[in-house]
Amino acid sequence: MSNLTWKDSNPTSKEFDDIYFSTEDGLAETGYVFIDGNNLKKRWENNNSDFTIIETGFGTGLNFFSAYDLWLKLNINATLNFISIERYPLESEDIKKAISVYGEFSETLDKFLAHYPSANINLNKCKLTILFEDILTALPKIVTKADAWFLDGFAPAKNPQMWCDQLYNTMSVKTSKKGTFSTFTSAGIVRRSLIENGFDVKKIKGYGKKREMLKGVLIS
């Protein structure tokens, strides 16, 4: 399990000496980087097809709760498949502390915590799968293709094991046609690796104090 320190409701990983989400507004950051970065609202409107998100780093689950909340609000008659890789899972109480400040997620949070840390959690119109292991062993187990990737595994400089060649190679073959990605980082090594693996990568303004971030789409 992950070791944390807390400042109010903002958790920091002791393993990686890095924050789980923005201390300015974690939910707004998730919306900007991952929801808007993958253009999910527009893609999901008037959509009745299953959709798969693959995430590197479940953390507090904030990205999941945000995406699932939007899925439900759009009343999509299909299943959201959310697959997340997490080597250092948080305790239930830590997730509850981090997410309970967002009242709009309270019902889903209660249902989630009733099953966590199960690796497979079925919710209304959603199948959540959390692979509690290292990314190198988790990636080969994923057989479905991602319609969107949430690349959120702490800063590359602090967690280089997550930002590995196998991740980019997997993305090149396990991304659906015109599938997308987004990430908080703008690190050059991440940008170059994604380009080399068939993605059109754009560098855009980051959230809050973060100067830049990356997003893109598979083109080959």
N, C-alpha and C positions, 0 to 999 in steps of 0.2 A: 504494500500500500504506500501511497505517497505521503511524505512528511510536509506539513504546511506551517507557515506562520500567518497570522492574521493582522490586518490593520482595518478596524471596523469590519465591513463585510467583504473586504478585498483580500483574497488568498494569494500567497506567494509560495512557489515550490522551493523547498530547501535543496532538493536534488539538483535543480538547474538554476537556482538563484534568479528566477524570472517570474513575472506576474502571469496569472491565468487569463486576465482580461484587463482592459483599460481601467485605471482608477478614476478616470473622468466620468465614464458612463459605459459600463460593460455591455449592456443591451444595445445601446446605440452603435457601439463599435461592431458588434456582431451583425446588426442590420446593415451597416454600411459595407463592411468587408465581405461578408459571406452571403447574405441574402441579396443585397444589391449587386455585389461583385459577380454573382452568378446569374443575375437578372431573373431571379426566381419568380417574383410576383407576375411579371409579364408572361413568362413561360408557362406558369401554372393556370393563368386565367383561361377559362373555357377549355380546360384540359381534363380529359377523363382517362388518362393512361397512367399506369404505374410509373413511378419515378424513383431512381436510386441515387442516393448521396453517399459517397465514401469520404470518411474524415480521418485525418491523422491527428490523434490526440483528443480523446473525449473530455478530459478535464472535469470541469464542474457540470458539463452537459448543457451549458448555456446556448451553444450553437444548435444543439438538437432541439431544445425546448422552443427556441425562436422559430426554427424552420417548421417544426410540427404545428406550432400555433398558427402560422400563416397557412399551412396546408388545410387545417380545420376551418379557418375563417373563410377560405375560398370555396369550401364545401365541395371538394373534389371527390368524385365517385370512383376512387381508385386507391391503390395502396402506396404509401411512402415507405420505401425501403431505405433505412438509415443504418449504414455499417460504419462502425468506428473502431479504431485501434488504440488501445491504451495499456501501456506496460506498467504504469504506476497509478492504479485506480485510487480514487478518493474514497474515504469512508462515507457511509450513508449520511452521517450527521454533518459532515463537511459540505456535501452536496446540498443538503437541506438548508444549511446556513447561507450558502452562496446564492441559491435560487429563490428562497422564500421571500426575499426582498422584492421580487417581481410578482405581485399579486395575480397578474393575469395567467400565471403558470400554475397556480396553487392546486387546481384539480388534477392536472397532468402530473405534477410533482408527487402528489399523494399516491397516485396509481403506479408511478414509476418506482417510488421507494418501497412499495409493497412487494416488489419483485427483485429489486436490486440487491446483491450484485449478480443476478442471473445474467448469463451471456445472451439470452434471447427473451425479449420482452415484447409481447403483443398488446398493442393499444388500438383504439378505434382508428381504422384506416391507416395503420402504421405497424411496421415490423422493425423493431430496433435490435440490432445485433452488435454486441461489444466484444471485440477480440482482446482478451486480457493477456497480451503477450508482446514480445518484441516484434517490431515491424518486419524483420527479415523472415520470421516464421509465419507471421499473420498474412502477409501479402499473397503468398501462393495459395492460401485457402479461399481467397475471394474468387468466385467463379463468375459472378454477375458483372456487367459493365456499368460504370458510373455515368450518370447523366450530368453530375456535377461533383467536383472534388472540393472539400474544405481542407486546405493545408494549414494546420494549426498546431504544430508540435513544438512550441517555444522557439526562441530565436535560433537560427541555424548555427551561429557561433557557439551557443551554449548547449545545443543538442544535435551535434552533427550526425549521430547514429540514425536519427529520424529522417534527416534530409540526405538520403543515400541514393546511389545509382539505381538500386533495385526499385526504389519508389518511382523514379522517373521512367524507368523501363516498363514497369507495370502499368503506369498511367498510359503509356503509348499503345498498349494492347488491350487494356481493360477500361477504355473510355468509349462511350457510344458515339455515333456519328454526330459531329457538331457539339459534343460534350464539352463542358467548361470547367475551369478551376478558378479559385481566387485564394489569396493569401495575404496576410498582414505584412509579410516581409517583401523587401525589394532587393535582397542580396543578389549580387551579380552571379554567383555560382548557381543559385536557384533559377534565375532568368535564363542563363545559358543552357543549363541542363534541360529545361522544359522546351526551349527552342530546338535543341538537338533531338528531342524525342517527339517532334511533330506538332508542337503547339505554336499558335500565333500569340505572342505575349505582349501585353501592353502594361506600361508603367504609368500609374495614375496617382493622384493625390491620396495620401493616406488619411486615416482617421485621426482627428484631434491633433496632437503634437507630432504624430508620425508623419514625416514628410512625404513618403511615397509607399506604394504597395503594388502588387502585381495581380493581374487577372488575364484570362485568355481562353482560347477555344482550340480544340483539336482540328487541324487542317489536313493531316495526312495519316 
